[in-house]
């Protein structure tokens, strides 16, 4: 039987304090990145884990990934009290009511947890809750420099509930879908991810165990009340061009994975320091590299990650629109099995954007314009050679949906995404 989770957590906190005191005497290495020159950056980690990602008794996992990541933060860099920097963690798990906690270090280097507010909400997987928490942060911790990490289950741009309940593999009737995988996919592999597995209901973003609520990305983007220096998704499949474009007016930089994210999440012991110490672009590149090598150098070597400069996304949209206008008629006849996938379990809604565009065989001029636009927008990308059950041979850094004649029920929703309004991939 596992010990009480709070006993475990307090033990880890004690060990973190011991390690921190030892680290005081270590030598600091000179950073290769330019320092952050702003004042009083506020970083918010929004952990919506009222689901199996925080349940010690879960038969599938047997561990609380939410608590593990929280303890990892206490072991790493924390802003010094009185420094003007703020690290705020919104924390909602199956055993704890939602609360906002400020993490810092006292003058002796000990981690300090200060509960600044509890929230009387049943579910944190709603746009209303996200808006309420971030509005409180904006009012109580005014700053010109905010960063946000969103942590939970997710399924990219898909409408709420569609990944779990929609028709798989492009079949209008789910009962008609094959029970065995198509192409070279297998059902699922040997690594625990933040959404794959029995009994897990993944979502657009967030998933509440009791209410079943999820957050549509359109509503999620609209709920963020402040402009962000950066937005990081510690959740599956959010490295879509559709998601990045939906948030382009909310954040300067965007970091996410086009594939699933293994359930251990980001290496929080290491990523907080660059977020506070480096310039925004450099910080995001360092965090992405730390995330990538955390998995690539492990016994579960599966990871993809990209950093996007959101100011360059309109240029990418213009390049794609020109290509779609010229080549849209070719889409229904594409061999989707020949285009780089980022999905498993027959959830055929995520393909490599670059590989998709190349498959349309646009003119040389349009293809050159597209490649230049991608290079400007995707400023950092890394991938392992495979992700659990499929190889990655083409990696542009962003995924995309490819319209399929047998999936008209997705068309209406997709037409409303900012990306499709800008590019008219689905025109009619």
VOKOLPA-359125 format. One record per residue (C-alpha): x, y, z; residue number from 1; residue in one letter. Coordinates in steps of 0.2 Angstrom, whole numbers, plus 2048, in hexadecimal, padded with zeros to 3 digits. Layout:
BEGIN
NODE X Y Z NUM a
...
END
This chain:
BEGIN
NODE 800 800 800 1 x
NODE 806 811 7FC 2 x
NODE 809 81D 80A 3 x
NODE 7FE 82C 80D 4 x
NODE 802 838 7FE 5 x
NODE 805 847 809 6 x
NODE 811 83E 814 7 x
NODE 81A 83A 804 8 x
NODE 819 84B 7FE 9 x
NODE 820 853 80E 10 x
NODE 82E 847 80D 11 x
NODE 832 84C 7FC 12 x
NODE 831 85F 801 13 x
NODE 83D 85B 810 14 x
NODE 849 853 804 15 x
NODE 847 861 7F8 16 x
NODE 84C 86D 805 17 x
NODE 85C 863 80A 18 x
NODE 861 862 7F7 19 x
NODE 85E 875 7F6 20 x
NODE 86A 879 804 21 x
NODE 877 86E 7FD 22 x
NODE 875 876 7EC 23 x
NODE 87A 887 7F4 24 x
NODE 88C 882 7F3 25 x
NODE 88C 87C 7E1 26 x
NODE 894 886 7D4 27 x
NODE 889 88F 7C8 28 x
NODE 88C 88D 7B5 29 x
NODE 88B 89C 7A9 30 x
NODE 87B 89B 79F 31 x
NODE 87C 89B 78C 32 x
NODE 86C 8A4 78B 33 x
NODE 869 8B7 78D 34 x
NODE 861 8BB 79E 35 x
NODE 84F 8C0 7A0 36 x
NODE 84F 8D3 7A2 37 x
NODE 83D 8D5 7A7 38 x
NODE 837 8D9 7B9 39 x
NODE 82C 8CE 7C4 40 x
NODE 827 8BF 7B8 41 x
NODE 818 8B5 7BE 42 x
NODE 818 8A3 7B9 43 x
NODE 807 89A 7BC 44 x
NODE 806 887 7BB 45 x
NODE 7F4 881 7B9 46 x
NODE 7F2 86F 7BE 47 x
NODE 7E1 868 7BA 48 x
NODE 7E3 857 7C1 49 x
NODE 7D2 852 7C8 50 x
NODE 7D4 842 7BF 51 x
NODE 7DF 832 7BE 52 x
NODE 7EF 83D 7BD 53 x
NODE 7EE 840 7CF 54 x
NODE 7E7 830 7D6 55 x
NODE 7F3 825 7E0 56 x
NODE 7E6 817 7E0 57 x
NODE 7E3 817 7CE 58 x
NODE 7E5 805 7C8 59 x
NODE 7ED 80A 7B8 60 x
NODE 7FB 816 7BE 61 x
NODE 7FC 814 7D1 62 x
NODE 805 825 7D3 63 x
NODE 800 837 7D3 64 x
NODE 809 840 7C5 65 x
NODE 802 851 7CB 66 x
NODE 80A 84F 7DC 67 x
NODE 81A 849 7D5 68 x
NODE 81B 858 7C9 69 x
NODE 817 864 7D8 70 x
NODE 825 85C 7E3 71 x
NODE 831 85E 7D4 72 x
NODE 82D 871 7D4 73 x
NODE 832 872 7E6 74 x
NODE 842 869 7E3 75 x
NODE 847 875 7D5 76 x
NODE 849 888 7D3 77 x
NODE 83C 892 7DD 78 x
NODE 83C 8A5 7DD 79 x
NODE 843 8AD 7ED 80 x
NODE 837 8B5 7F9 81 x
NODE 836 8C8 7F5 82 x
NODE 83F 8C6 7E4 83 x
NODE 82F 8CC 7DA 84 x
NODE 82F 8BB 7D1 85 x
NODE 820 8B0 7D4 86 x
NODE 81D 89E 7D1 87 x
NODE 80A 89A 7D3 88 x
NODE 803 888 7D2 89 x
NODE 7F0 885 7D0 90 x
NODE 7EE 874 7D7 91 x
NODE 7DE 869 7D6 92 x
NODE 7DF 856 7D8 93 x
NODE 7D3 849 7DD 94 x
NODE 7D7 84A 7F0 95 x
NODE 7D9 85D 7F1 96 x
NODE 7CE 86C 7EE 97 x
NODE 7D4 879 7E1 98 x
NODE 7E1 885 7E8 99 x
NODE 7EE 891 7E2 100 x
NODE 7FF 88F 7EB 101 x
NODE 80E 89B 7EA 102 x
NODE 81E 892 7EA 103 x
NODE 82E 89B 7EF 104 x
NODE 83E 899 7F9 105 x
NODE 842 8A1 80A 106 x
NODE 853 8A9 80E 107 x
NODE 85A 898 814 108 x
NODE 855 890 803 109 x
NODE 847 886 80A 110 x
NODE 837 884 7FF 111 x
NODE 828 88D 805 112 x
NODE 816 889 800 113 x
NODE 809 897 802 114 x
NODE 7F7 893 7FE 115 x
NODE 7F1 8A4 7F8 116 x
NODE 7DF 89F 7F4 117 x
NODE 7D3 890 7F3 118 x
NODE 7C6 88F 7E5 119 x
NODE 7B4 889 7E8 120 x
NODE 7B2 880 7D7 121 x
NODE 7AE 86E 7D4 122 x
NODE 7B8 86D 7C4 123 x
NODE 7C8 875 7BE 124 x
NODE 7C5 86F 7AD 125 x
NODE 7BB 87E 7A7 126 x
NODE 7BF 88E 79F 127 x
NODE 7B6 897 7AD 128 x
NODE 7C2 890 7BA 129 x
NODE 7D1 894 7AF 130 x
NODE 7CB 8A6 7AD 131 x
NODE 7C7 8A7 7BF 132 x
NODE 7D8 8A1 7C5 133 x
NODE 7E2 8AC 7B8 134 x
NODE 7D7 8BB 7BC 135 x
NODE 7DB 8BA 7CE 136 x
NODE 7EE 8B8 7CA 137 x
NODE 7ED 8C7 7BE 138 x
NODE 7E5 8D2 7CC 139 x
NODE 7EF 8CC 7DB 140 x
NODE 800 8CA 7D2 141 x
NODE 801 8D8 7C5 142 x
NODE 80F 8D6 7B9 143 x
NODE 814 8DA 7A7 144 x
NODE 81B 8C9 7A5 145 x
NODE 811 8B9 7A8 146 x
NODE 814 8A7 7A3 147 x
NODE 807 899 7A4 148 x
NODE 809 886 7A4 149 x
NODE 7F9 87C 7A1 150 x
NODE 7FA 86A 7A8 151 x
NODE 7ED 85C 7A6 152 x
NODE 7E6 851 799 153 x
NODE 7E3 858 787 154 x
NODE 7DF 853 775 155 x
NODE 7E5 862 76B 156 x
NODE 7D8 86C 761 157 x
NODE 7CA 85F 761 158 x
NODE 7BA 865 768 159 x
NODE 7B5 860 77A 160 x
NODE 7B2 84E 77D 161 x
NODE 7B6 849 76B 162 x
NODE 7C6 83F 76D 163 x
NODE 7BD 833 779 164 x
NODE 7AC 833 772 165 x
NODE 7AD 838 75F 166 x
NODE 7AE 82C 751 167 x
NODE 7C0 824 750 168 x
NODE 7CA 823 740 169 x
NODE 7BE 82D 736 170 x
NODE 7AF 822 738 171 x
NODE 79E 82B 739 172 x
NODE 798 81C 744 173 x
NODE 7A4 817 751 174 x
NODE 79E 805 751 175 x
NODE 7A5 804 73F 176 x
NODE 7B6 808 744 177 x
NODE 7C3 7FA 743 178 x
NODE 7C8 7F3 754 179 x
NODE 7DA 7F1 74E 180 x
NODE 7E6 7FF 74A 181 x
NODE 7E7 806 738 182 x
NODE 7F8 809 72F 183 x
NODE 807 806 73A 184 x
NODE 7FF 80B 74B 185 x
NODE 7FD 800 75A 186 x
NODE 7F0 801 767 187 x
NODE 7FC 809 774 188 x
NODE 80E 806 779 189 x
NODE 818 804 789 190 x
NODE 818 815 790 191 x
NODE 80B 81E 79A 192 x
NODE 805 82E 792 193 x
NODE 7FA 83C 798 194 x
NODE 7EB 835 78F 195 x
NODE 7ED 823 788 196 x
NODE 7E6 815 791 197 x
NODE 7D6 80D 798 198 x
NODE 7CA 818 7A2 199 x
NODE 7D2 828 79D 200 x
NODE 7C7 835 794 201 x
NODE 7D3 841 78C 202 x
NODE 7CD 852 787 203 x
NODE 7D0 863 77E 204 x
NODE 7D8 869 78E 205 x
NODE 7D5 863 79F 206 x
NODE 7CA 854 7A5 207 x
NODE 7C0 853 7B5 208 x
NODE 7BD 842 7BC 209 x
NODE 7AC 846 7C4 210 x
NODE 7A4 852 7B8 211 x
NODE 7AC 84D 7A8 212 x
NODE 7AF 85F 7A3 213 x
NODE 7BD 864 796 214 x
NODE 7C2 875 78F 215 x
NODE 7C0 879 77D 216 x
NODE 7D0 882 777 217 x
NODE 7C6 890 770 218 x
NODE 7BE 893 781 219 x
NODE 7CF 890 789 220 x
NODE 7D8 89D 77F 221 x
NODE 7CA 8AA 783 222 x
NODE 7CB 8A6 795 223 x
NODE 7DD 8AC 797 224 x
NODE 7DB 8BE 79E 225 x
NODE 7ED 8C4 79C 226 x
NODE 7FA 8C4 78E 227 x
NODE 807 8B7 791 228 x
NODE 81A 8B6 78D 229 x
NODE 818 8A4 78B 230 x
NODE 80C 896 78B 231 x
NODE 811 884 78E 232 x
NODE 806 875 78D 233 x
NODE 80B 866 798 234 x
NODE 7FE 85B 790 235 x
NODE 7FB 850 780 236 x
NODE 7FA 855 76E 237 x
NODE 7F9 868 770 238 x
NODE 807 86B 764 239 x
NODE 7FA 86E 756 240 x
NODE 7FB 87D 74A 241 x
NODE 7E9 87F 74E 242 x
NODE 7EC 881 761 243 x
NODE 7FB 88C 75F 244 x
NODE 7F2 898 753 245 x
NODE 7E3 898 75F 246 x
NODE 7EE 89F 76D 247 x
NODE 7F8 8AB 762 248 x
NODE 7F0 8BA 769 249 x
NODE 7F2 8B4 77B 250 x
NODE 805 8B0 77C 251 x
NODE 815 8B5 774 252 x
NODE 81C 8A3 774 253 x
NODE 814 892 774 254 x
NODE 81C 881 779 255 x
NODE 813 871 777 256 x
NODE 815 85F 771 257 x
NODE 80D 859 760 258 x
NODE 80C 847 767 259 x
NODE 806 841 778 260 x
NODE 810 846 788 261 x
NODE 816 838 794 262 x
NODE 80D 839 7A4 263 x
NODE 81D 83E 7AE 264 x
NODE 81A 84F 7A5 265 x
NODE 828 85D 7A5 266 x
NODE 838 85C 7B0 267 x
NODE 832 869 7BC 268 x
NODE 841 868 7C7 269 x
NODE 84B 870 7B8 270 x
NODE 840 87A 7AD 271 x
NODE 83B 888 7BA 272 x
NODE 84C 891 7BA 273 x
NODE 84D 895 7A8 274 x
NODE 83B 89B 7A8 275 x
NODE 840 8A8 7B5 276 x
NODE 852 8AB 7B0 277 x
NODE 853 8AB 79D 278 x
NODE 84B 8B6 78F 279 x
NODE 83A 8AF 78A 280 x
NODE 840 8A7 77A 281 x
NODE 850 8A0 781 282 x
NODE 846 899 790 283 x
NODE 839 890 785 284 x
NODE 847 888 77B 285 x
NODE 850 882 78B 286 x
NODE 840 87B 792 287 x
NODE 83C 872 782 288 x
NODE 84E 86B 781 289 x
NODE 84D 866 794 290 x
NODE 83C 85D 791 291 x
NODE 843 854 781 292 x
NODE 852 84D 789 293 x
NODE 849 849 799 294 x
NODE 840 83B 78E 295 x
NODE 84C 838 780 296 x
NODE 85A 833 78C 297 x
NODE 84E 828 797 298 x
NODE 848 817 795 299 x
NODE 838 81E 78E 300 x
NODE 840 828 780 301 x
NODE 830 82F 778 302 x
NODE 82E 842 776 303 x
NODE 82A 850 76A 304 x
NODE 82A 862 76E 305 x
NODE 82A 873 765 306 x
NODE 82B 885 769 307 x
NODE 821 892 75E 308 x
NODE 823 8A4 75C 309 x
NODE 811 8AA 75B 310 x
NODE 815 8BA 753 311 x
NODE 81A 8B0 743 312 x
NODE 80A 8A5 742 313 x
NODE 800 8B1 737 314 x
NODE 80E 8AF 72A 315 x
NODE 80D 89D 72B 316 x
NODE 7FA 89E 729 317 x
NODE 7FC 8A8 71A 318 x
NODE 808 89C 712 319 x
NODE 7FC 88D 716 320 x
NODE 7ED 897 70F 321 x
NODE 7F6 899 6FE 322 x
NODE 7FA 887 6FD 323 x
NODE 7E8 881 703 324 x
NODE 7E0 88D 6F6 325 x
NODE 7EB 885 6E8 326 x
NODE 7EA 873 6EE 327 x
NODE 7DB 870 6F9 328 x
NODE 7D3 865 6EC 329 x
NODE 7E1 858 6EE 330 x
NODE 7DD 855 701 331 x
NODE 7CF 848 6FF 332 x
NODE 7DB 83D 6F5 333 x
NODE 7EA 83D 700 334 x
NODE 7F1 82D 707 335 x
NODE 7F1 832 719 336 x
NODE 7FA 822 71E 337 x
NODE 80A 82A 715 338 x
NODE 809 83A 71F 339 x
NODE 812 83B 730 340 x
NODE 806 838 73E 341 x
NODE 806 83D 750 342 x
NODE 7F8 833 757 343 x
NODE 7F5 821 75D 344 x
NODE 7E6 816 760 345 x
NODE 7DE 81B 74F 346 x
NODE 7DB 82D 755 347 x
NODE 7DF 834 743 348 x
NODE 7DE 846 746 349 x
NODE 7F0 84C 748 350 x
NODE 7FD 84C 73A 351 x
NODE 80D 855 737 352 x
NODE 809 866 72F 353 x
NODE 819 866 724 354 x
NODE 817 855 71E 355 x
NODE 804 859 71A 356 x
NODE 809 868 710 357 x
NODE 816 85F 706 358 x
NODE 80A 851 702 359 x
NODE 7FF 85E 6F9 360 x
NODE 80E 861 6ED 361 x
NODE 80C 874 6EC 362 x
NODE 816 87F 6E0 363 x
NODE 828 882 6E4 364 x
NODE 825 894 6E8 365 x
NODE 817 890 6F5 366 x
NODE 821 882 6FC 367 x
NODE 830 88D 6FF 368 x
NODE 825 89A 707 369 x
NODE 81D 88D 713 370 x
NODE 82E 887 718 371 x
NODE 834 898 71C 372 x
NODE 825 89C 726 373 x
NODE 827 88C 730 374 x
NODE 839 88F 733 375 x
NODE 834 8A1 73A 376 x
NODE 825 89A 745 377 x
NODE 82C 88A 74C 378 x
NODE 83C 890 754 379 x
NODE 841 880 75D 380 x
NODE 83C 86E 75B 381 x
NODE 842 85D 760 382 x
NODE 83C 84B 75E 383 x
NODE 841 83A 762 384 x
NODE 842 82D 754 385 x
NODE 831 826 759 386 x
NODE 823 829 765 387 x
NODE 81E 818 76D 388 x
NODE 816 80F 75F 389 x
NODE 81A 81A 74F 390 x
NODE 82A 820 747 391 x
NODE 82D 833 745 392 x
NODE 835 836 734 393 x
NODE 82E 847 730 394 x
NODE 82D 854 73E 395 x
NODE 828 866 739 396 x
NODE 824 86A 74C 397 x
NODE 811 86C 74A 398 x
NODE 803 861 746 399 x
NODE 7F3 864 73D 400 x
NODE 7E2 85D 739 401 x
NODE 7E0 856 727 402 x
NODE 7CE 857 721 403 x
NODE 7C7 846 71C 404 x
NODE 7B7 844 712 405 x
NODE 7B0 837 71F 406 x
NODE 7B1 843 72D 407 x
NODE 7A5 851 729 408 x
NODE 79F 853 73B 409 x
NODE 7B0 85A 740 410 x
NODE 7AF 867 732 411 x
NODE 7A3 873 73A 412 x
NODE 7AD 874 74A 413 x
NODE 7BE 876 741 414 x
NODE 7B7 884 736 415 x
NODE 7B6 88E 746 416 x
NODE 7C8 88D 74B 417 x
NODE 7D2 89C 748 418 x
NODE 7DF 892 73E 419 x
NODE 7D2 88C 731 420 x
NODE 7CA 89E 730 421 x
NODE 7DB 8A4 72B 422 x
NODE 7E1 896 720 423 x
NODE 7D0 88F 719 424 x
NODE 7D6 87D 719 425 x
NODE 7C4 878 71B 426 x
NODE 7BC 885 70F 427 x
NODE 7AB 87F 70C 428 x
END
